[in-house]
């Protein structure tokens, strides 16, 4: 009797059983079959278990997009652990916070990131194992359970996966996202959450086994991670790239691999539109293009239609807390300009006012999402969870209050209006202004700083910092940007710095950020 798909890694297992010799992953010119990914992830799962990882323990993966990162995701799940993929650009302080916040039992890391992960791991007392995919860092000799990837998996070569104990309501992943206070929050997602989201998205995208999907977005970004999950669900091929820093090389890969699915964010598509060599690429194999992270400007939609004349273009909208809220069917792109579409399959949405009354068409209110994609909550943050997850229509259920203001038209199409907090979405990432403000204020000579997001056609939102200097201090915007690059992850660095004599304040002494936007020079933000 065939086994039902109840756990996320069943996708990989079933595709490996059905298509063992098919190429599942292409990364750095190397192809891996489904059988190879299955065997390697089985070996890693056994290695993690041998090093003390138990059901429900947390495993942090700190690496760029790579074969190792993909295998680590599946291997951690097969060990019945909860996996957290962390951006390779994360600084040591934030990585230490994450390791301690989730009390990680194991850390899997890339060797070239040792200067970041070693000091962070030394401050994480719960770690029992640190597995490095390469040479071991000499400065990390005292780390618990330190070993190479090769030695960890070599012992478990040919191993079967550990006996499965998890069920679908167990947690599968923690995705860390910045909160309005600047302290990262861990979005806790169950196997059921992620299975449902993958099934829904592949349904409306009409994905098939023959698809070749580009994975250029970070696996630490849930949109990037789902490309790996969806490909494994279908038995499709994922072409994994580290980033879009070298667009010429990526596009050459797209042509060579005959990519059919091209997921991106506005920043990526803006870069694509500027490529002078783009007309020379044969992109006829691309049958669909997707966008999320920020609303896709209409001029980008039009440009994408020119770049990919044979492709369907999907504009989508979602939150980490429920993966995806809506999608705009390609046929409606011109009919509903500016809309983020309709609810994804197997999901329900509505808007409420401040008194929690449902609103009809044309009214602006907070978006509420109901469905199996809604997160289990924020990791060990009951108060923050209670703000977002509230009682739903059925007894005992909880629905997601997104914190986003939207409106619906008469046909039920959703239009995003504004965020109810200060979170900035730039380059496809969420940025907490407080983190940037803290970094600026730490610079000698800076008295006060306030950061806001402003609309930007390239970035989704550009980060604009307003700075007040101490008396007698002399600082340039170039110097402040240099300091920010040393203290912050790349996507958090402001695109513009404006010096003011004082910051506008409310009667209660709080910074009046709406007033700041009015003082911003009427110039285009510099990417």
VMD Tcl script that draws the C-alpha trace (Angstrom):
set ca {
  {0.00 0.00 0.00}
  {1.56 3.37 -1.02}
  {2.46 5.72 1.81}
  {0.63 9.02 2.05}
  {2.74 12.18 1.73}
  {2.61 13.56 5.27}
  {6.11 14.96 5.80}
  {7.93 17.48 3.68}
  {10.85 15.18 2.86}
  {8.41 12.63 1.44}
  {8.65 14.78 -1.69}
  {12.33 13.92 -2.10}
  {11.93 10.26 -1.10}
  {9.06 9.64 -3.52}
  {10.74 11.41 -6.44}
  {13.94 9.44 -5.78}
  {11.98 6.18 -5.77}
  {10.19 7.11 -8.99}
  {12.99 8.91 -10.86}
  {16.28 7.77 -9.27}
  {18.51 8.58 -12.24}
  {16.93 11.89 -13.18}
  {18.98 15.04 -12.60}
  {17.40 16.77 -9.61}
  {19.86 19.57 -8.95}
  {22.45 21.50 -10.97}
  {24.82 23.67 -8.97}
  {28.21 25.13 -9.94}
  {28.21 23.00 -13.08}
  {27.65 19.77 -11.16}
  {24.52 17.68 -11.58}
  {23.06 15.47 -8.84}
  {20.41 12.82 -9.37}
  {17.45 12.26 -7.12}
  {19.05 9.02 -5.91}
  {22.23 10.91 -4.96}
  {20.35 13.60 -3.03}
  {18.31 10.94 -1.26}
  {21.41 8.96 -0.25}
  {23.36 12.02 0.90}
  {20.46 13.40 2.94}
  {19.93 9.96 4.51}
  {23.59 9.90 5.51}
  {23.42 13.39 6.98}
  {20.28 12.52 8.94}
  {22.07 9.53 10.49}
  {25.14 11.66 11.21}
  {22.99 14.25 12.99}
  {21.26 11.57 15.04}
  {24.62 10.07 15.99}
  {25.69 13.50 17.23}
  {22.70 13.84 19.53}
  {20.08 15.56 17.37}
  {16.64 14.35 18.43}
  {13.08 14.90 17.29}
  {12.21 18.59 17.48}
  {15.81 19.80 17.94}
  {16.88 22.74 15.83}
  {19.51 22.55 13.10}
  {20.86 25.80 11.62}
  {22.28 25.82 8.08}
  {24.62 28.76 7.43}
  {25.70 28.66 3.80}
  {25.16 30.20 0.39}
  {23.05 28.42 -2.21}
  {24.85 25.12 -2.76}
  {24.42 21.37 -3.05}
  {25.43 21.13 0.61}
  {22.73 23.59 1.68}
  {20.06 21.67 -0.24}
  {21.13 18.31 1.22}
  {21.32 19.86 4.70}
  {17.71 21.01 4.47}
  {16.47 17.51 3.63}
  {18.87 15.77 6.02}
  {17.78 17.85 9.01}
  {14.13 17.05 8.28}
  {14.91 13.34 7.99}
  {16.48 13.51 11.45}
  {13.05 14.74 12.66}
  {14.68 18.10 13.44}
  {13.48 21.64 12.78}
  {15.67 23.34 10.18}
  {16.55 27.03 9.95}
  {18.30 28.29 6.81}
  {20.29 31.45 7.62}
  {21.51 33.97 5.05}
  {25.25 33.73 4.39}
  {25.53 37.52 4.75}
  {24.34 37.44 8.35}
  {26.77 39.00 10.82}
  {28.18 37.15 13.85}
  {26.05 39.02 16.38}
  {22.81 38.16 14.63}
  {23.87 34.56 13.98}
  {24.68 34.18 17.69}
  {21.23 35.54 18.51}
  {19.57 33.02 16.20}
  {21.61 30.07 17.53}
  {20.68 30.97 21.09}
  {17.10 31.99 20.40}
  {16.23 28.60 18.92}
  {18.79 26.78 21.11}
  {20.26 25.04 18.09}
  {21.70 21.58 18.64}
  {23.65 21.47 15.37}
  {25.19 23.97 12.96}
  {26.11 23.15 9.35}
  {28.29 25.83 7.79}
  {30.44 26.72 4.80}
  {34.19 27.01 5.59}
  {34.67 30.47 4.08}
  {32.18 31.84 6.62}
  {34.31 30.76 9.59}
  {35.08 34.33 10.69}
  {31.33 34.72 11.29}
  {30.14 31.33 12.50}
  {33.04 30.47 14.84}
  {32.58 33.43 17.24}
  {28.81 32.97 17.04}
  {29.00 29.23 17.75}
  {31.36 29.76 20.69}
  {28.54 31.74 22.31}
  {25.91 29.03 21.73}
  {26.02 26.56 24.65}
  {23.33 24.26 23.26}
  {25.39 23.24 20.21}
  {26.45 19.59 20.17}
  {27.73 19.42 16.61}
  {29.32 21.78 14.10}
  {29.70 20.30 10.62}
  {31.83 22.23 8.12}
  {31.74 21.53 4.39}
  {35.49 21.83 3.89}
  {38.62 22.59 5.89}
  {38.05 22.97 9.61}
  {38.82 26.44 10.97}
  {41.80 26.43 13.34}
  {40.17 29.10 15.50}
  {37.21 26.77 16.05}
  {39.13 23.85 17.54}
  {37.17 24.10 20.79}
  {33.76 23.96 19.12}
  {31.67 20.96 20.24}
  {31.44 18.05 17.80}
  {33.49 19.85 15.15}
  {33.95 17.73 12.03}
  {34.03 17.95 8.26}
  {31.08 17.20 6.03}
  {33.07 14.46 4.33}
  {33.89 12.66 7.58}
  {30.35 12.99 8.91}
  {28.75 11.53 5.81}
  {31.53 9.05 5.06}
  {30.74 7.01 8.15}
  {27.08 6.91 7.13}
  {27.64 6.02 3.47}
  {24.76 3.93 2.16}
  {22.77 4.39 5.37}
  {19.02 4.24 5.45}
  {17.22 7.24 6.97}
  {16.49 7.12 10.70}
  {13.10 5.77 11.72}
  {10.57 8.54 11.17}
  {8.73 9.78 14.23}
  {7.41 13.16 13.12}
  {3.85 13.74 11.93}
  {2.51 16.52 9.74}
  {1.57 18.91 12.54}
  {5.15 18.85 13.85}
  {7.36 21.85 13.12}
  {9.55 21.56 10.02}
  {11.27 24.94 9.78}
  {11.95 28.23 11.52}
  {12.33 31.16 9.14}
  {13.83 34.18 10.88}
  {12.49 37.53 9.84}
  {13.17 40.97 11.31}
  {10.49 42.38 13.55}
  {9.51 46.02 14.04}
  {11.67 46.17 17.18}
  {14.73 45.04 15.24}
  {14.92 41.70 17.03}
  {14.56 38.77 14.62}
  {11.44 36.65 15.03}
  {11.33 32.98 14.12}
  {8.31 32.04 12.02}
  {7.48 28.46 12.98}
  {6.15 26.39 10.06}
  {4.85 22.84 10.26}
  {5.19 20.11 7.68}
  {1.49 20.61 6.90}
  {2.00 24.36 6.40}
  {4.77 23.80 3.87}
  {3.18 20.81 2.11}
  {-0.02 22.80 1.62}
  {1.79 25.89 0.35}
  {3.85 23.90 -2.15}
  {0.80 22.04 -3.44}
  {-1.16 25.28 -3.85}
  {1.60 27.18 -5.65}
  {2.46 24.35 -8.05}
  {-1.25 24.05 -8.83}
  {-1.78 27.62 -10.02}
  {1.62 27.76 -11.72}
  {0.67 24.53 -13.52}
  {4.10 23.05 -12.78}
  {5.01 19.73 -14.37}
  {7.71 17.09 -13.99}
  {9.58 18.40 -17.04}
  {10.05 21.85 -15.53}
  {13.56 23.23 -15.03}
  {13.34 25.83 -12.26}
  {15.88 28.57 -11.64}
  {16.94 28.91 -8.00}
  {18.78 32.22 -7.89}
  {17.13 33.55 -4.72}
  {18.69 32.56 -1.37}
  {17.48 29.33 0.22}
  {17.34 31.37 3.44}
  {14.53 33.38 1.81}
  {11.35 31.32 1.95}
  {10.57 32.12 -1.70}
  {13.96 30.70 -2.67}
  {13.55 27.67 -0.40}
  {10.20 26.79 -1.94}
  {11.82 26.42 -5.35}
  {13.76 23.46 -3.89}
  {10.62 22.05 -2.26}
  {8.43 22.46 -5.33}
  {11.01 20.90 -7.66}
  {11.25 17.86 -5.39}
  {7.47 17.59 -5.19}
  {7.24 17.40 -8.98}
  {10.38 15.43 -9.75}
  {11.56 18.50 -11.68}
  {15.09 19.90 -11.94}
  {16.37 22.84 -9.89}
  {19.19 24.96 -11.30}
  {20.73 26.52 -8.20}
  {22.81 29.71 -8.46}
  {24.51 31.54 -5.60}
  {23.03 34.90 -6.53}
  {22.28 37.29 -9.39}
  {25.45 39.31 -8.80}
  {26.78 38.15 -12.18}
  {23.67 38.29 -14.37}
  {25.51 37.49 -17.59}
  {26.71 34.16 -16.18}
  {23.29 33.33 -14.74}
  {21.55 34.02 -18.03}
  {24.05 31.82 -19.85}
  {23.08 29.04 -17.44}
  {19.38 29.73 -18.05}
  {19.93 29.21 -21.77}
  {22.19 26.17 -21.38}
  {19.86 24.37 -18.96}
  {16.70 25.33 -20.89}
  {15.11 26.83 -17.81}
  {11.30 26.85 -17.91}
  {10.51 28.58 -14.59}
  {12.07 31.94 -13.68}
  {11.23 33.16 -10.13}
  {12.44 36.61 -9.16}
  {11.93 39.84 -7.25}
  {11.70 43.43 -8.55}
  {15.41 44.10 -7.92}
  {16.42 41.13 -10.04}
  {14.03 42.03 -12.85}
  {15.24 45.65 -12.87}
  {18.80 44.40 -13.32}
  {17.65 42.08 -16.05}
  {15.98 44.93 -17.92}
  {19.25 46.88 -17.94}
  {21.33 44.09 -19.52}
  {22.51 45.26 -22.93}
  {23.38 41.69 -23.96}
  {19.95 40.29 -23.13}
  {18.60 40.29 -26.72}
  {21.32 37.78 -27.60}
  {19.95 35.11 -25.25}
  {17.50 32.46 -26.41}
  {14.87 32.49 -23.64}
  {12.18 30.67 -25.59}
  {12.17 27.75 -23.10}
  {10.96 29.98 -20.24}
  {7.23 29.32 -19.91}
  {6.50 31.18 -16.66}
  {7.97 34.06 -14.65}
  {6.98 34.79 -11.04}
  {7.46 37.82 -8.82}
  {7.00 38.36 -5.11}
  {8.64 40.24 -2.16}
  {7.24 43.57 -3.40}
  {4.63 44.72 -5.87}
  {5.87 44.49 -9.45}
  {5.68 47.92 -11.12}
  {3.65 47.88 -14.28}
  {6.61 49.05 -16.39}
  {8.47 45.95 -15.21}
  {5.52 43.76 -16.13}
  {5.56 45.28 -19.61}
  {9.33 44.84 -19.88}
  {9.11 41.21 -18.73}
  {6.58 40.62 -21.47}
  {9.16 41.83 -23.98}
  {12.01 39.79 -22.47}
  {9.95 36.60 -22.14}
  {7.37 36.90 -24.95}
  {6.32 33.23 -24.67}
  {6.07 33.14 -20.87}
  {3.16 33.58 -18.49}
  {3.90 36.27 -15.90}
  {2.60 35.86 -12.36}
  {2.57 38.76 -9.92}
  {2.25 37.36 -6.38}
  {1.98 38.62 -2.82}
  {2.61 36.92 0.50}
  {4.16 36.91 3.93}
  {6.56 34.50 5.58}
  {3.82 33.87 8.14}
  {1.65 32.11 5.53}
  {4.00 31.81 2.56}
  {1.61 33.09 -0.10}
  {-1.61 35.12 0.08}
  {-2.54 35.88 -3.52}
  {-1.51 35.59 -7.14}
  {-2.61 37.54 -10.20}
  {-3.47 35.18 -13.06}
  {-1.45 36.13 -16.17}
  {-4.65 36.77 -18.12}
  {-5.51 39.56 -15.64}
  {-2.21 41.46 -15.80}
  {-3.56 44.11 -18.15}
  {-7.15 43.94 -16.90}
  {-6.24 44.48 -13.25}
  {-3.10 46.68 -13.22}
  {-1.85 47.26 -9.71}
  {-3.68 44.28 -8.23}
  {-1.88 41.50 -6.36}
  {-4.63 39.13 -7.42}
  {-6.91 36.57 -5.84}
  {-6.48 34.10 -2.99}
  {-4.26 31.12 -3.79}
  {-5.99 27.72 -4.01}
  {-7.16 26.30 -0.67}
  {-6.88 29.69 1.06}
  {-9.48 32.26 2.11}
  {-9.03 36.00 2.71}
  {-11.01 39.00 3.87}
  {-10.46 42.53 5.23}
  {-11.40 43.91 8.63}
  {-11.56 47.38 10.17}
  {-10.15 48.38 13.54}
  {-13.25 46.94 15.25}
  {-12.69 43.59 13.50}
  {-15.76 44.05 11.25}
  {-15.54 42.61 7.76}
  {-15.27 45.16 4.99}
  {-16.73 45.14 1.50}
  {-15.27 46.28 -1.84}
  {-13.51 49.63 -1.98}
  {-12.78 49.82 1.75}
  {-9.25 49.76 3.16}
  {-8.65 47.35 6.00}
  {-6.28 44.79 7.49}
  {-5.89 41.62 5.48}
  {-6.81 38.36 7.22}
  {-5.72 34.96 5.87}
  {-7.37 31.62 6.67}
  {-5.97 28.25 5.64}
  {-3.50 25.48 6.33}
  {-0.57 27.63 5.19}
  {-0.90 29.88 8.26}
  {2.13 29.53 10.56}
  {2.04 27.74 13.90}
  {3.29 30.96 15.52}
  {6.46 32.88 16.32}
  {9.09 30.75 18.03}
  {8.70 31.20 21.82}
  {7.03 34.61 21.41}
  {3.47 34.11 22.70}
  {2.61 37.81 22.82}
  {3.73 38.47 19.24}
  {1.91 35.29 18.16}
  {-1.31 36.40 19.85}
  {-1.19 39.69 17.94}
  {-1.07 37.88 14.61}
  {-3.01 34.65 15.22}
  {-6.54 35.27 16.43}
  {-9.76 33.20 16.67}
  {-11.29 32.32 13.31}
  {-14.81 31.43 12.17}
  {-14.63 27.83 13.46}
  {-14.21 26.96 17.14}
  {-10.57 26.44 18.06}
  {-9.04 27.65 14.80}
  {-6.71 30.62 14.38}
  {-6.40 32.91 11.40}
  {-3.61 35.29 10.43}
  {-3.99 39.03 10.89}
  {-1.29 40.13 8.48}
  {-0.74 43.70 9.64}
  {-1.05 44.83 6.01}
  {-3.61 47.31 4.74}
  {-5.35 46.35 1.51}
  {-8.58 46.84 -0.41}
  {-10.73 44.62 -2.60}
  {-12.44 45.59 -5.83}
  {-15.92 44.49 -6.89}
  {-14.51 41.34 -8.51}
  {-12.67 40.24 -5.36}
  {-9.18 41.23 -6.53}
  {-6.83 42.47 -3.83}
  {-4.81 45.70 -3.90}
  {-1.99 46.28 -1.43}
  {-2.11 49.73 0.18}
  {0.44 49.97 2.99}
  {2.07 48.16 5.89}
  {0.82 48.78 9.38}
  {4.32 48.83 10.84}
  {7.65 50.22 9.77}
  {9.11 47.11 8.17}
  {10.87 47.89 4.90}
  {11.01 45.38 2.04}
  {14.13 46.05 0.01}
  {15.89 43.74 -2.48}
  {13.38 41.02 -1.60}
  {14.36 41.10 2.09}
  {12.60 42.49 5.16}
  {14.53 45.23 6.92}
  {13.78 46.47 10.43}
  {14.54 50.22 10.57}
  {15.65 49.86 14.18}
  {18.58 47.63 13.18}
  {19.82 50.22 10.68}
  {19.22 53.07 13.13}
  {21.20 51.28 15.83}
  {24.13 50.76 13.46}
  {24.14 54.45 12.50}
  {23.91 55.73 16.05}
  {26.90 53.57 17.01}
  {29.09 55.64 14.67}
  {31.06 58.27 16.55}
  {29.59 61.70 15.83}
  {26.02 60.57 15.13}
  {23.45 61.96 17.56}
  {20.19 60.60 16.19}
  {19.07 58.52 13.23}
  {15.75 57.52 11.75}
  {15.15 55.21 8.81}
  {12.16 54.94 6.51}
  {11.30 53.06 3.36}
  {10.43 54.98 0.23}
  {8.98 53.57 -3.03}
  {11.64 52.61 -5.54}
  {11.08 51.03 -8.95}
  {14.24 48.94 -8.70}
  {14.35 47.86 -5.06}
  {10.66 47.71 -4.15}
  {11.47 50.07 -1.31}
  {14.66 52.06 -0.90}
  {16.13 52.57 2.58}
  {16.48 56.26 3.37}
  {18.31 57.27 6.54}
  {17.96 60.66 8.21}
  {20.87 61.59 10.47}
  {21.50 64.32 13.02}
  {25.16 64.85 13.93}
  {26.58 65.79 17.30}
  {27.75 69.35 17.67}
  {31.08 69.87 15.94}
  {31.04 66.43 14.30}
  {32.02 66.17 10.64}
  {30.84 63.11 8.73}
  {30.08 62.46 5.08}
  {27.40 60.19 3.68}
  {30.18 58.10 2.10}
  {31.76 57.51 5.53}
  {28.42 56.55 7.07}
  {27.69 54.13 4.23}
  {31.10 52.54 4.74}
  {30.34 52.10 8.45}
  {26.95 50.57 7.58}
  {28.55 48.07 5.19}
  {30.86 46.95 8.00}
  {28.03 46.59 10.53}
  {25.03 45.42 8.51}
  {24.05 42.77 6.04}
  {24.28 44.12 2.47}
  {20.53 44.44 1.92}
  {20.21 46.59 5.07}
  {22.63 49.31 3.91}
  {20.75 52.57 3.11}
  {20.52 53.78 -0.46}
  {20.42 57.39 0.67}
  {21.51 59.37 3.73}
  {20.05 62.80 4.44}
  {21.59 65.09 7.07}
  {19.17 67.20 9.15}
  {19.60 69.76 11.92}
  {16.92 67.96 13.92}
  {14.36 65.19 13.50}
  {10.66 66.07 13.49}
  {9.01 64.92 16.71}
  {5.45 64.37 17.90}
  {4.11 66.02 21.03}
  {5.10 62.92 22.99}
  {8.70 63.17 21.80}
  {8.55 60.32 19.29}
  {10.13 60.74 15.87}
  {7.49 61.71 13.31}
  {8.48 59.48 10.39}
  {5.68 60.68 8.12}
  {7.22 64.12 8.39}
  {10.59 62.69 7.43}
  {9.30 61.44 4.10}
  {8.19 64.98 3.30}
  {11.73 66.23 3.90}
  {13.38 63.68 1.64}
  {14.97 65.33 -1.43}
  {13.01 64.71 -4.60}
  {15.72 62.58 -6.18}
  {15.77 58.97 -7.27}
  {17.34 56.60 -4.75}
  {20.71 55.26 -5.83}
  {20.75 51.42 -6.02}
}
mol new
graphics top color blue
foreach p $ca { graphics top sphere $p radius 0.5 }
foreach p [lrange $ca 0 end-1] q [lrange $ca 1 end] { graphics top cylinder $p $q radius 0.2 }
display resetview
